[in-house]
Amino acid sequence: ITFNQDVTFGGESINAGTYRMYAVPGADAFKVILNLETGVFFGAVEPDHEVDILTVIAPVQKPASEVETFTIDFSATDSGVNINYSWGQTMFTVPIAIQ
């Protein structure tokens, strides 16, 4: 994910730049992590956790209807945008706002 200006990601400050983003599932929440390691084919190589720079906790929600295919979409908010991750009966959201 690339930010062209400083933002808050899940309420935490992050500088403009490009980051590797990945999520670790949990029963009640997902950890969404930003990592300095870029240029690596996602899913083929385990992230180097030594360069994780930000972790936010995103509570699991139930989508309005079942989502057949894993989907990442964006929805506008008063202060920025939400990244919504959903599939099946699972959804979690990370808010992003301009600083």
ZAVO-571829 format. One record per atom (N, C-alpha, C, O): residue number from 0; atom name; x, y negated, z negated; residue in three letters. Coordinates in Angstrom, 2 decimals, padded with zeros to 5 digits. Layout:
lodren palum x y z vose
NUM CA X Y Z ala $
...
This chain:
lodren palum x y z vose
0 N 000.86 001.16 000.00 ile $
0 CA 000.00 000.00 000.00 ile $
0 C 000.91 -001.23 000.00 ile $
0 O 001.95 -001.24 -000.65 ile $
1 N 000.50 -002.25 000.74 thr $
1 CA 001.28 -003.48 000.83 thr $
1 C 000.44 -004.66 000.37 thr $
1 O -000.71 -004.82 000.78 thr $
2 N 001.02 -005.48 -000.49 phe $
2 CA 000.40 -006.72 -000.95 phe $
2 C 001.24 -007.87 -000.40 phe $
2 O 002.46 -007.88 -000.58 phe $
3 N 000.59 -008.84 000.26 asn $
3 CA 001.35 -009.95 000.82 asn $
3 C 001.51 -011.11 -000.17 asn $
3 O 002.11 -012.13 000.16 asn $
4 N 000.96 -010.94 -001.36 gln $
4 CA 001.16 -011.91 -002.44 gln $
4 C 001.01 -011.19 -003.77 gln $
4 O 000.53 -010.05 -003.82 gln $
5 N 001.43 -011.84 -004.84 asp $
5 CA 001.32 -011.24 -006.17 asp $
5 C -000.16 -011.01 -006.50 asp $
5 O -001.00 -011.86 -006.22 asp $
6 N -000.47 -009.85 -007.10 val $
6 CA -001.84 -009.50 -007.44 val $
6 C -001.88 -008.85 -008.82 val $
6 O -000.85 -008.57 -009.43 val $
7 N -003.10 -008.64 -009.30 thr $
7 CA -003.29 -007.72 -010.41 thr $
7 C -003.89 -006.47 -009.82 thr $
7 O -004.82 -006.53 -009.01 thr $
8 N -003.36 -005.34 -010.22 phe $
8 CA -003.79 -004.03 -009.75 phe $
8 C -004.30 -003.29 -010.98 phe $
8 O -003.51 -002.91 -011.84 phe $
9 N -005.60 -003.10 -011.06 gly $
9 CA -006.17 -002.48 -012.25 gly $
9 C -005.93 -003.32 -013.49 gly $
9 O -005.81 -002.79 -014.60 gly $
10 N -005.84 -004.64 -013.31 gly $
10 CA -005.63 -005.55 -014.44 gly $
10 C -004.16 -005.78 -014.79 gly $
10 O -003.87 -006.57 -015.68 gly $
11 N -003.25 -005.11 -014.10 glu $
11 CA -001.81 -005.24 -014.38 glu $
11 C -001.14 -006.03 -013.25 glu $
11 O -001.43 -005.81 -012.08 glu $
12 N -000.25 -006.94 -013.61 ser $
12 CA 000.45 -007.76 -012.61 ser $
12 C 001.42 -006.94 -011.78 ser $
12 O 002.14 -006.08 -012.30 ser $
13 N 001.42 -007.20 -010.47 ile $
13 CA 002.35 -006.54 -009.57 ile $
13 C 002.79 -007.57 -008.52 ile $
13 O 001.97 -008.34 -008.02 ile $
14 N 004.08 -007.57 -008.20 asn $
14 CA 004.62 -008.51 -007.23 asn $
14 C 004.25 -008.10 -005.81 asn $
14 O 004.00 -006.93 -005.53 asn $
15 N 004.24 -009.10 -004.92 ala $
15 CA 004.04 -008.82 -003.50 ala $
15 C 005.07 -007.79 -003.06 ala $
15 O 006.21 -007.81 -003.53 ala $
16 N 004.68 -006.90 -002.16 gly $
16 CA 005.60 -005.89 -001.67 gly $
16 C 004.87 -004.65 -001.22 gly $
16 O 003.64 -004.60 -001.22 gly $
17 N 005.64 -003.65 -000.83 thr $
17 CA 005.10 -002.37 -000.37 thr $
17 C 005.43 -001.29 -001.39 thr $
17 O 006.55 -001.21 -001.89 thr $
18 N 004.44 -000.47 -001.71 tyr $
18 CA 004.57 000.55 -002.73 tyr $
18 C 003.97 001.86 -002.26 tyr $
18 O 003.07 001.89 -001.42 tyr $
19 N 004.49 002.93 -002.80 arg $
19 CA 003.86 004.24 -002.64 arg $
19 C 002.77 004.32 -003.72 arg $
19 O 003.03 003.99 -004.87 arg $
20 N 001.59 004.74 -003.35 met $
20 CA 000.48 004.84 -004.30 met $
20 C 000.01 006.28 -004.33 met $
20 O -000.21 006.90 -003.28 met $
21 N -000.15 006.82 -005.53 tyr $
21 CA -000.69 008.17 -005.65 tyr $
21 C -001.52 008.26 -006.92 tyr $
21 O -001.42 007.42 -007.81 tyr $
22 N -002.35 009.30 -006.99 ala $
22 CA -003.25 009.48 -008.13 ala $
22 C -003.06 010.86 -008.73 ala $
22 O -002.81 011.84 -008.03 ala $
23 N -003.20 010.90 -010.06 val $
23 CA -003.13 012.16 -010.80 val $
23 C -004.50 012.37 -011.42 val $
23 O -004.93 011.58 -012.26 val $
24 N -005.21 013.45 -011.03 pro $
24 CA -006.57 013.66 -011.52 pro $
24 C -006.62 014.11 -012.97 pro $
24 O -005.73 014.78 -013.49 pro $
25 N -007.71 013.72 -013.60 gly $
25 CA -008.04 014.18 -014.94 gly $
25 C -009.54 014.38 -015.01 gly $
25 O -010.26 013.93 -014.12 gly $
26 N -010.02 015.04 -016.04 ala $
26 CA -011.45 015.33 -016.15 ala $
26 C -012.28 014.05 -016.28 ala $
26 O -013.36 013.94 -015.70 ala $
27 N -011.77 013.07 -017.05 asp $
27 CA -012.53 011.85 -017.31 asp $
27 C -011.97 010.61 -016.63 asp $
27 O -012.65 009.60 -016.52 asp $
28 N -010.72 010.69 -016.16 ala $
28 CA -010.08 009.54 -015.53 ala $
28 C -008.92 010.00 -014.64 ala $
28 O -008.37 011.09 -014.83 ala $
29 N -008.58 009.17 -013.69 phe $
29 CA -007.42 009.40 -012.83 phe $
29 C -006.36 008.38 -013.20 phe $
29 O -006.67 007.23 -013.50 phe $
30 N -005.11 008.79 -013.17 lys $
30 CA -003.99 007.86 -013.27 lys $
30 C -003.66 007.46 -011.84 lys $
30 O -003.39 008.32 -011.00 lys $
31 N -003.67 006.17 -011.55 val $
31 CA -003.30 005.67 -010.24 val $
31 C -001.95 004.97 -010.42 val $
31 O -001.82 004.05 -011.23 val $
32 N -000.97 005.42 -009.66 ile $
32 CA 000.42 005.02 -009.90 ile $
32 C 000.98 004.33 -008.66 ile $
32 O 000.79 004.79 -007.54 ile $
33 N 001.69 003.22 -008.90 leu $
33 CA 002.47 002.56 -007.85 leu $
33 C 003.93 002.90 -008.09 leu $
33 O 004.40 002.92 -009.23 leu $
34 N 004.63 003.16 -007.00 asn $
34 CA 005.99 003.70 -007.05 asn $
34 C 006.83 002.95 -006.01 asn $
34 O 006.31 002.57 -004.96 asn $
35 N 008.09 002.74 -006.29 leu $
35 CA 008.98 002.01 -005.39 leu $
35 C 009.45 002.83 -004.20 leu $
35 O 010.02 002.28 -003.25 leu $
36 N 009.23 004.13 -004.23 glu $
36 CA 009.70 005.02 -003.16 glu $
36 C 008.74 004.93 -001.97 glu $
36 O 007.60 005.39 -002.05 glu $
37 N 009.20 004.34 -000.88 thr $
37 CA 008.38 004.23 000.32 thr $
37 C 009.08 004.96 001.47 thr $
37 O 010.23 005.37 001.34 thr $
38 N 008.39 005.11 002.56 gly $
38 CA 008.97 005.78 003.72 gly $
38 C 009.04 007.29 003.58 gly $
38 O 009.74 007.95 004.35 gly $
39 N 008.31 007.84 002.61 val $
39 CA 008.28 009.29 002.39 val $
39 C 006.91 009.78 002.82 val $
39 O 005.90 009.18 002.46 val $
40 N 006.87 010.86 003.59 phe $
40 CA 005.59 011.40 004.03 phe $
40 C 004.80 011.85 002.81 phe $
40 O 005.22 012.76 002.10 phe $
41 N 003.66 011.23 002.58 phe $
41 CA 002.84 011.51 001.41 phe $
41 C 002.36 012.95 001.44 phe $
41 O 001.91 013.45 002.47 phe $
42 N 002.47 013.60 000.31 gly $
42 CA 001.99 014.97 000.17 gly $
42 C 003.04 016.01 000.47 gly $
42 O 002.93 017.15 000.02 gly $
43 N 004.06 015.63 001.24 ala $
43 CA 005.10 016.59 001.59 ala $
43 C 006.22 016.61 000.57 ala $
43 O 006.93 017.60 000.43 ala $
44 N 006.39 015.50 -000.15 val $
44 CA 007.48 015.36 -001.11 val $
44 C 006.90 014.83 -002.42 val $
44 O 006.19 013.83 -002.44 val $
45 N 007.22 015.51 -003.50 glu $
45 CA 006.79 015.05 -004.84 glu $
45 C 007.39 013.67 -005.09 glu $
45 O 008.56 013.45 -004.78 glu $
46 N 006.60 012.73 -005.66 pro $
46 CA 007.15 011.41 -005.94 pro $
46 C 008.32 011.48 -006.94 pro $
46 O 008.37 012.35 -007.81 pro $
47 N 009.25 010.55 -006.77 asp $
47 CA 010.32 010.38 -007.74 asp $
47 C 009.76 009.55 -008.88 asp $
47 O 009.66 008.33 -008.77 asp $
48 N 009.39 010.20 -009.97 his $
48 CA 008.72 009.52 -011.09 his $
48 C 009.62 008.52 -011.79 his $
48 O 009.13 007.69 -012.56 his $
49 N 010.92 008.58 -011.54 glu $
49 CA 011.85 007.61 -012.12 glu $
49 C 011.62 006.20 -011.57 glu $
49 O 012.01 005.21 -012.19 glu $
50 N 010.98 006.11 -010.39 val $
50 CA 010.73 004.79 -009.80 val $
50 C 009.25 004.42 -009.81 val $
50 O 008.82 003.56 -009.05 val $
51 N 008.45 005.08 -010.67 asp $
51 CA 007.08 004.64 -010.93 asp $
51 C 007.17 003.29 -011.63 asp $
51 O 007.93 003.15 -012.60 asp $
52 N 006.42 002.30 -011.17 ile $
52 CA 006.51 001.00 -011.81 ile $
52 C 005.22 000.54 -012.47 ile $
52 O 005.22 -000.39 -013.28 ile $
53 N 004.10 001.20 -012.14 leu $
53 CA 002.83 000.79 -012.71 leu $
53 C 001.87 001.95 -012.70 leu $
53 O 001.73 002.65 -011.70 leu $
54 N 001.21 002.17 -013.83 thr $
54 CA 000.18 003.20 -013.94 thr $
54 C -001.08 002.56 -014.51 thr $
54 O -001.02 001.89 -015.54 thr $
55 N -002.20 002.76 -013.84 val $
55 CA -003.48 002.30 -014.37 val $
55 C -004.39 003.51 -014.52 val $
55 O -004.28 004.50 -013.79 val $
56 N -005.29 003.42 -015.47 ile $
56 CA -006.26 004.48 -015.74 ile $
56 C -007.59 004.07 -015.12 ile $
56 O -008.13 003.01 -015.44 ile $
57 N -008.13 004.92 -014.24 ala $
57 CA -009.39 004.64 -013.56 ala $
57 C -010.41 005.70 -013.97 ala $
57 O -010.29 006.86 -013.58 ala $
58 N -011.41 005.31 -014.76 pro $
58 CA -012.42 006.28 -015.20 pro $
58 C -013.18 006.92 -014.04 pro $
58 O -013.46 006.27 -013.04 pro $
59 N -013.50 008.20 -014.19 val $
59 CA -014.28 008.92 -013.20 val $
59 C -015.73 008.44 -013.26 val $
59 O -016.30 008.27 -014.33 val $
60 N -016.29 008.21 -012.08 gln $
60 CA -017.69 007.82 -011.94 gln $
60 C -018.36 008.81 -010.99 gln $
60 O -017.69 009.60 -010.32 gln $
61 N -019.66 008.76 -010.94 lys $
61 CA -020.40 009.60 -009.99 lys $
61 C -020.88 008.68 -008.86 lys $
61 O -021.54 007.68 -009.13 lys $
62 N -020.56 009.01 -007.60 pro $
62 CA -021.03 008.17 -006.48 pro $
62 C -022.55 008.25 -006.34 pro $
62 O -023.19 009.17 -006.86 pro $
63 N -023.12 007.27 -005.64 ala $
63 CA -024.56 007.24 -005.44 ala $
63 C -025.06 008.49 -004.71 ala $
63 O -026.16 008.97 -004.97 ala $
64 N -024.23 009.01 -003.80 ser $
64 CA -024.57 010.25 -003.11 ser $
64 C -023.27 011.01 -002.87 ser $
64 O -022.19 010.43 -002.88 ser $
65 N -023.39 012.31 -002.65 glu $
65 CA -022.20 013.15 -002.45 glu $
65 C -021.45 012.70 -001.21 glu $
65 O -022.06 012.37 -000.19 glu $
66 N -020.12 012.69 -001.31 val $
66 CA -019.25 012.26 -000.21 val $
66 C -018.52 013.51 000.30 val $
66 O -017.75 014.12 -000.44 val $
67 N -018.76 013.88 001.56 glu $
67 CA -018.21 015.12 002.10 glu $
67 C -016.71 015.06 002.34 glu $
67 O -016.00 016.04 002.11 glu $
68 N -016.21 013.92 002.80 thr $
68 CA -014.81 013.77 003.17 thr $
68 C -014.15 012.77 002.23 thr $
68 O -014.72 011.72 001.94 thr $
69 N -012.93 013.08 001.77 phe $
69 CA -012.22 012.13 000.93 phe $
69 C -012.19 010.77 001.62 phe $
69 O -011.79 010.66 002.78 phe $
70 N -012.61 009.75 000.90 thr $
70 CA -012.76 008.41 001.47 thr $
70 C -012.13 007.37 000.55 thr $
70 O -012.30 007.41 -000.67 thr $
71 N -011.40 006.46 001.15 ile $
71 CA -010.91 005.27 000.46 ile $
71 C -011.57 004.09 001.16 ile $
71 O -011.40 003.90 002.37 ile $
72 N -012.32 003.29 000.40 asp $
72 CA -012.92 002.10 001.00 asp $
72 C -012.75 000.92 000.06 asp $
72 O -012.37 001.08 -001.10 asp $
73 N -013.03 -000.24 000.57 phe $
73 CA -012.85 -001.48 -000.17 phe $
73 C -014.19 -002.19 -000.28 phe $
73 O -014.96 -002.22 000.67 phe $
74 N -014.45 -002.76 -001.46 ser $
74 CA -015.66 -003.56 -001.65 ser $
74 C -015.27 -004.89 -002.29 ser $
74 O -014.49 -004.93 -003.24 ser $
75 N -015.83 -005.97 -001.75 ala $
75 CA -015.50 -007.31 -002.24 ala $
75 C -016.08 -007.53 -003.64 ala $
75 O -017.15 -007.02 -003.97 ala $
76 N -015.34 -008.29 -004.44 thr $
76 CA -015.80 -008.72 -005.76 thr $
76 C -015.62 -010.24 -005.84 thr $
76 O -015.04 -010.83 -004.92 thr $
77 N -016.09 -010.85 -006.91 asp $
77 CA -015.92 -012.30 -007.07 asp $
77 C -014.45 -012.70 -007.15 asp $
77 O -014.07 -013.80 -006.75 asp $
78 N -013.61 -011.80 -007.69 ser $
78 CA -012.20 -012.15 -007.90 ser $
78 C -011.24 -011.46 -006.95 ser $
78 O -010.03 -011.68 -007.04 ser $
79 N -011.73 -010.63 -006.04 gly $
79 CA -010.83 -009.92 -005.13 gly $
79 C -011.53 -008.78 -004.43 gly $
79 O -012.48 -008.98 -003.67 gly $
80 N -011.05 -007.56 -004.71 val $
80 CA -011.57 -006.38 -004.03 val $
80 C -011.41 -005.17 -004.94 val $
80 O -010.50 -005.13 -005.77 val $
81 N -012.28 -004.20 -004.79 asn $
81 CA -012.12 -002.90 -005.44 asn $
81 C -011.69 -001.89 -004.40 asn $
81 O -012.23 -001.86 -003.29 asn $
82 N -010.71 -001.05 -004.75 ile $
82 CA -010.41 000.12 -003.93 ile $
82 C -011.23 001.25 -004.53 ile $
82 O -011.08 001.57 -005.71 ile $
83 N -012.09 001.85 -003.73 asn $
83 CA -012.95 002.95 -004.18 asn $
83 C -012.48 004.25 -003.54 asn $
83 O -012.40 004.36 -002.31 asn $
84 N -012.16 005.21 -004.36 tyr $
84 CA -011.74 006.54 -003.90 tyr $
84 C -012.89 007.49 -004.22 tyr $
84 O -013.36 007.54 -005.36 tyr $
85 N -013.36 008.25 -003.24 ser $
85 CA -014.48 009.14 -003.51 ser $
85 C -014.44 010.39 -002.65 ser $
85 O -013.95 010.38 -001.52 ser $
86 N -014.97 011.47 -003.22 trp $
86 CA -015.22 012.73 -002.52 trp $
86 C -016.05 013.61 -003.43 trp $
86 O -015.95 013.55 -004.65 trp $
87 N -016.90 014.42 -002.79 gly $
87 CA -017.78 015.28 -003.58 gly $
87 C -018.63 014.44 -004.52 gly $
87 O -019.27 013.47 -004.11 gly $
88 N -018.63 014.83 -005.77 gln $
88 CA -019.36 014.12 -006.82 gln $
88 C -018.42 013.29 -007.70 gln $
88 O -018.75 012.99 -008.85 gln $
89 N -017.26 012.93 -007.16 thr $
89 CA -016.25 012.21 -007.93 thr $
89 C -015.90 010.89 -007.25 thr $
89 O -015.75 010.83 -006.03 thr $
90 N -015.78 009.84 -008.06 met $
90 CA -015.37 008.54 -007.56 met $
90 C -014.58 007.84 -008.65 met $
90 O -014.87 008.00 -009.83 met $
91 N -013.57 007.08 -008.26 phe $
91 CA -012.90 006.19 -009.20 phe $
91 C -012.50 004.92 -008.45 phe $
91 O -012.33 004.94 -007.23 phe $
92 N -012.35 003.84 -009.20 thr $
92 CA -012.17 002.51 -008.61 thr $
92 C -011.02 001.79 -009.29 thr $
92 O -010.84 001.89 -010.50 thr $
93 N -010.24 001.07 -008.48 val $
93 CA -009.17 000.21 -009.02 val $
93 C -009.43 -001.20 -008.49 val $
93 O -009.44 -001.42 -007.28 val $
94 N -009.63 -002.18 -009.40 pro $
94 CA -009.82 -003.56 -008.95 pro $
94 C -008.47 -004.22 -008.63 pro $
94 O -007.47 -003.99 -009.29 pro $
95 N -008.49 -005.05 -007.58 ile $
95 CA -007.32 -005.84 -007.19 ile $
95 C -007.76 -007.29 -007.11 ile $
95 O -008.78 -007.61 -006.50 ile $
96 N -006.98 -008.19 -007.72 ala $
96 CA -007.29 -009.61 -007.68 ala $
96 C -006.01 -010.40 -007.39 ala $
96 O -004.92 -010.00 -007.79 ala $
97 N -006.17 -011.50 -006.69 ile $
97 CA -005.04 -012.39 -006.41 ile $
97 C -004.68 -013.14 -007.69 ile $
97 O -005.56 -013.60 -008.42 ile $
98 N -003.38 -013.25 -007.95 gln $
98 CA -002.93 -013.99 -009.15 gln $
98 C -002.92 -015.47 -008.86 gln $
98 O -002.57 -016.26 -009.74 gln $
